[in-house]
């Protein structure tokens, strides 16, 4: 493995793993009240675009890392949207 690939893998692992603690906390508390819906939505769209870029470049490290990140963000956004809907009903 060359240095460029190793650098890409390291970046992918670190940025993808950074979403896991936030998702874990939201899952355990069933709360995402302090998180910005607009901010996380923009991040999710950006990550999805990175996936498209990875497909276009045929770079499976980019695709894989961003697919996992997008799944984590989808979980966080689901909790946020549920929580916001409950708050509007009350």
Backbone bond lengths (Angstrom), bond angles and torsions (degrees), N, CA, C in turn:
res aa  C-N    CA-C-N  psi(-1)  N-CA   C-N-CA  omega(-1)  CA-C   N-CA-C  phi
1 X - - - 1.451 - - 1.529 107.82 -
2 X 1.328 115.56 132.27 1.464 119.16 -179.51 1.542 110.90 -84.49
3 X 1.318 115.52 169.54 1.464 121.86 -175.95 1.524 112.03 -63.23
4 X 1.325 117.69 -37.60 1.470 121.44 -179.47 1.527 109.86 -63.58
5 X 1.307 117.76 -46.29 1.468 121.55 179.18 1.519 110.66 -64.52
6 X 1.325 117.32 -43.50 1.470 120.89 178.68 1.527 111.03 -61.51
7 X 1.309 117.22 -38.90 1.465 121.42 177.64 1.524 110.01 -64.00
8 X 1.325 117.23 -44.41 1.463 121.53 178.56 1.519 111.95 -62.24
9 X 1.317 116.40 -42.04 1.472 120.39 179.03 1.525 110.04 -65.14
10 X 1.326 117.89 -44.09 1.466 121.06 179.52 1.528 110.67 -60.92
11 X 1.324 116.73 -44.80 1.473 120.36 178.67 1.523 110.46 -63.46
12 X 1.314 117.41 -42.23 1.465 121.64 -179.51 1.523 111.16 -63.19
13 X 1.315 117.17 -44.49 1.464 120.89 -179.55 1.524 110.83 -63.69
14 X 1.326 116.57 -46.67 1.470 119.81 -177.32 1.524 112.53 -66.92
15 X 1.321 118.07 -45.10 1.466 119.21 -178.24 1.523 111.40 -70.36
16 X 1.315 117.08 -35.08 1.457 120.17 178.59 1.526 110.38 -70.34
17 X 1.302 117.16 -45.06 1.466 121.55 -179.27 1.527 112.03 -64.41
18 X 1.311 117.74 -25.58 1.466 120.19 -178.44 1.533 112.23 -65.81
19 X 1.320 117.93 -20.81 1.466 121.29 178.58 1.526 112.75 -80.12
20 X 1.306 116.83 -23.62 1.465 120.69 -172.12 1.536 112.91 -65.36
21 X 1.339 120.48 -45.16 1.469 118.64 179.08 1.536 112.83 -61.34
22 X 1.314 117.43 -37.15 1.468 120.04 179.40 1.521 110.76 -66.74
23 X 1.325 116.67 -44.00 1.457 120.43 177.61 1.524 110.72 -62.88
24 X 1.327 117.36 -42.14 1.464 121.73 179.37 1.524 110.50 -59.56
25 X 1.335 116.41 -46.03 1.466 120.01 -179.66 1.530 110.85 -63.89
26 X 1.314 116.88 -45.36 1.470 120.41 178.89 1.524 110.52 -61.74
27 X 1.318 117.13 -41.15 1.459 121.35 -179.16 1.533 110.66 -64.30
28 X 1.324 115.97 -46.07 1.465 120.25 -177.80 1.525 112.30 -66.56
29 X 1.321 117.14 -40.66 1.466 120.92 -176.98 1.523 112.40 -91.31
30 X 1.346 116.09 -13.66 1.469 122.06 -172.92 1.529 110.03 52.86
31 X 1.324 114.95 36.79 1.458 120.89 -179.29 1.523 110.01 -139.54
32 X 1.312 114.15 138.21 1.461 121.35 174.08 1.523 108.17 -138.05
33 X 1.328 115.05 28.68 1.464 121.52 -173.02 1.509 115.06 -57.71
34 X 1.320 117.85 -34.07 1.464 120.63 -177.57 1.524 112.94 -83.39
35 X 1.310 116.92 -4.64 1.462 120.42 -176.47 1.527 110.56 -91.78
36 X 1.299 115.24 145.61 1.459 121.25 179.67 1.527 110.28 -83.23
37 X 1.326 116.43 120.92 1.460 120.75 177.19 1.524 110.58 -62.18
38 X 1.321 116.48 -44.49 1.470 119.71 179.49 1.526 111.17 -63.34
39 X 1.319 116.65 -42.72 1.466 120.40 -179.50 1.513 112.61 -63.51
40 X 1.345 116.57 -47.95 1.458 119.58 -179.74 1.522 111.71 -69.76
41 X 1.326 117.68 -31.62 1.462 120.42 176.27 1.531 110.32 -65.96
42 X 1.326 116.24 -44.52 1.468 120.16 178.29 1.528 110.60 -62.50
43 X 1.326 116.47 -40.85 1.460 120.25 177.75 1.526 110.79 -62.47
44 X 1.329 117.73 -42.56 1.461 121.55 179.23 1.530 111.23 -62.47
45 X 1.321 117.04 -42.42 1.472 119.93 177.93 1.529 110.04 -64.28
46 X 1.317 116.32 -42.72 1.471 119.71 178.03 1.513 112.19 -60.85
47 X 1.325 116.93 -43.01 1.463 121.56 178.46 1.532 110.29 -64.03
48 X 1.327 117.24 -40.36 1.464 120.32 177.47 1.535 110.60 -62.54
49 X 1.316 117.00 -39.86 1.472 120.39 177.30 1.520 110.56 -65.26
50 X 1.346 117.57 -38.74 1.464 120.24 174.84 1.527 110.82 -59.61
51 X 1.339 116.92 -37.93 1.469 119.78 176.88 1.525 110.83 -61.96
52 X 1.328 116.48 -45.49 1.467 120.58 178.15 1.523 109.67 -59.41
53 X 1.325 116.44 -44.02 1.467 121.45 177.90 1.537 110.15 -58.69
54 X 1.329 115.95 -44.28 1.462 119.97 179.04 1.520 111.98 -60.87
55 X 1.343 116.51 -41.22 1.472 120.10 176.06 1.524 110.50 -62.29
56 X 1.329 116.61 -44.50 1.472 120.29 -177.81 1.529 111.08 -65.18
57 X 1.330 117.19 -34.08 1.464 121.40 179.25 1.527 112.11 -87.96
58 X 1.354 115.73 -4.08 1.464 121.38 -176.54 1.529 110.41 57.40
59 X 1.335 115.72 42.12 1.464 122.44 -178.45 1.525 108.30 -112.40
60 X 1.326 115.42 100.56 1.462 121.09 -172.71 1.521 112.87 -75.03
61 X 1.322 117.71 -17.36 1.465 120.14 173.50 1.529 108.90 -67.67
62 X 1.322 116.75 -45.72 1.468 121.11 178.53 1.523 109.79 -64.47
63 X 1.306 117.20 -45.12 1.469 120.76 -178.96 1.522 110.51 -62.08
64 X 1.316 117.31 -50.33 1.458 121.36 -176.62 1.517 113.26 -63.02
65 X 1.314 116.29 -47.32 1.467 119.93 -179.44 1.520 111.03 -61.94
66 X 1.309 116.30 -42.73 1.458 119.32 -178.07 1.521 112.55 -75.05
67 X 1.322 118.02 -27.40 1.462 120.63 174.57 1.527 110.15 -65.42
68 X 1.326 116.77 -43.43 1.466 120.54 177.87 1.528 109.97 -66.15
69 X 1.333 116.99 -43.64 1.473 120.41 178.02 1.521 110.89 -60.26
70 X 1.318 116.95 -42.49 1.462 120.83 -179.39 1.532 111.10 -64.70
71 X 1.329 116.32 -37.81 1.468 119.49 176.96 1.523 110.83 -63.88
72 X 1.323 117.60 -42.48 1.470 121.14 176.92 1.524 110.55 -62.89
73 X 1.312 117.00 -45.74 1.466 120.85 179.59 1.516 111.43 -63.88
74 X 1.317 117.43 -36.43 1.466 120.60 177.45 1.525 110.16 -63.34
75 X 1.312 116.96 -39.62 1.460 120.45 176.78 1.519 111.81 -63.64
76 X 1.311 116.89 -44.94 1.463 121.31 178.90 1.526 110.20 -63.78
77 X 1.327 116.96 -44.84 1.469 120.36 -179.66 1.523 111.56 -65.08
78 X 1.328 117.81 -35.70 1.462 120.49 177.14 1.521 110.63 -61.89
79 X 1.313 116.25 -45.96 1.468 120.52 178.36 1.527 110.21 -63.10
80 X 1.322 117.06 -42.95 1.473 121.37 179.32 1.523 110.90 -61.54
81 X 1.322 117.89 -46.51 1.468 121.30 -178.76 1.521 111.35 -65.48
82 X 1.341 117.53 -40.39 1.468 120.82 176.38 1.517 111.26 -61.32
83 X 1.314 115.06 -44.47 1.460 120.15 -179.37 1.529 111.18 -64.77
84 X 1.313 117.34 -42.67 1.461 121.18 178.62 1.543 110.91 -63.97
85 X 1.336 116.54 -39.53 1.470 120.49 178.61 1.516 110.84 -64.39
86 X 1.347 117.84 -41.06 1.469 121.38 176.98 1.516 111.21 -62.33
87 X 1.325 116.67 -40.98 1.476 121.18 -178.52 1.529 109.88 -65.58
88 X 1.328 117.89 -37.03 1.476 120.54 179.37 1.524 111.76 -69.11
89 X 1.348 116.83 -32.93 1.466 120.36 179.31 1.529 112.39 -71.77
90 X 1.311 117.12 -27.58 1.479 120.24 -176.62 1.486 113.10 -89.69
